[in-house]
Amino acid sequence: MRFVIRVLINAAALWVADQLLDGITLSGNIWAILLVALVFGLINAVLKPILKLLSLPVLILTLGLFALVINAALLLLTDALMDDLTVDGFWSAVLGGLIIAVVSAVLSRVLPDD
């Protein structure tokens, strides 16, 4: 059940980023958006810890702001893998990653974990 909630949170966060930014576009029906959220979640679960570990000195030097670049790179990777997500450029990915992180954090606090 926790996995389903995480996918729904990712889907909601991606949808909010789509609504707030012109540079991010989600197309397709709800199932396509859920599939994009699933792929985005899997990419984040697998690659994000590895990238954060490899870039630890830069993360420390920038006081964690480099995490925005990592989030943008993962969002662009999801865009490259999925046809239903379009990210127009790096800065759209940075802002989208920031919005997705904030919305995910808020929804994770509001919704129960178990």
C-alpha positions in Angstrom: 0.0 0.0 0.0 2.9 2.4 0.8 4.2 1.9 -2.8 0.9 2.9 -4.3 0.7 6.0 -2.1 4.2 7.0 -3.2 3.3 6.6 -6.9 0.1 8.7 -6.3 2.2 11.4 -4.6 4.7 11.4 -7.5 1.8 11.6 -9.9 0.2 14.5 -8.0 3.6 16.3 -7.8 4.2 15.9 -11.5 0.7 17.1 -12.3 1.2 20.3 -10.1 4.5 20.9 -11.9 2.7 20.6 -15.2 0.1 23.0 -14.1 2.5 25.6 -12.8 5.2 25.5 -15.5 4.9 26.0 -19.2 8.1 24.0 -19.7 6.7 20.8 -18.4 3.9 19.0 -20.2 2.2 15.7 -19.2 0.1 14.2 -21.9 -2.1 11.2 -22.0 -4.8 9.9 -19.7 -4.5 9.2 -16.0 -2.9 5.8 -16.6 -0.1 7.4 -18.7 0.5 9.9 -15.9 0.7 7.1 -13.3 3.1 5.3 -15.5 5.3 8.4 -15.8 5.1 8.8 -12.0 6.1 5.1 -11.5 9.1 5.5 -13.8 10.1 8.7 -12.2 9.9 7.1 -8.7 12.0 4.1 -9.8 14.6 6.4 -11.3 14.7 8.4 -8.1 14.9 5.3 -6.0 17.7 3.8 -7.9 19.9 6.6 -9.2 19.4 9.5 -6.7 21.3 7.9 -3.8 24.2 6.9 -6.2 24.4 10.4 -7.7 24.2 12.0 -4.2 27.0 9.8 -3.0 29.2 10.5 -6.0 28.6 14.3 -5.8 28.9 14.5 -2.0 31.8 17.0 -2.1 29.9 19.3 -4.5 26.8 19.0 -2.3 28.7 20.0 0.7 30.4 22.9 -1.1 27.1 24.2 -2.4 25.3 23.6 0.9 22.9 21.1 -0.8 21.9 23.3 -3.7 23.5 20.9 -6.1 20.6 18.5 -5.2 18.5 20.7 -7.5 20.7 19.9 -10.4 20.5 16.1 -9.5 16.7 16.4 -9.4 16.7 18.2 -12.8 18.9 15.5 -14.3 16.6 12.8 -13.1 13.5 14.6 -14.4 15.3 15.0 -17.8 16.1 11.3 -17.8 12.5 10.5 -17.2 11.6 12.8 -20.1 14.0 10.9 -22.3 12.5 7.6 -21.4 8.8 8.5 -21.4 6.8 9.9 -24.3 4.1 11.3 -22.1 6.4 13.7 -20.3 8.0 16.7 -22.0 10.5 18.9 -20.3 11.6 21.9 -22.5 15.0 22.6 -21.0 17.4 22.5 -18.1 15.8 25.5 -16.3 12.4 24.1 -16.6 13.7 20.8 -15.2 15.3 22.7 -12.3 12.1 24.5 -11.4 10.0 21.4 -12.0 12.3 19.4 -9.8 11.9 22.0 -7.1 8.1 22.0 -7.4 8.0 18.2 -7.4 10.2 18.0 -4.3 8.1 20.6 -2.4 4.7 19.0 -3.3 6.0 15.5 -2.6 7.3 16.6 0.8 4.0 18.3 1.7 1.9 15.3 0.5 4.1 12.9 2.3 3.5 14.8 5.6 -0.2 14.9 5.0 -0.8 11.3 3.9 -0.2 8.4 6.3 2.8 6.2 5.7 1.1 2.9 6.7 
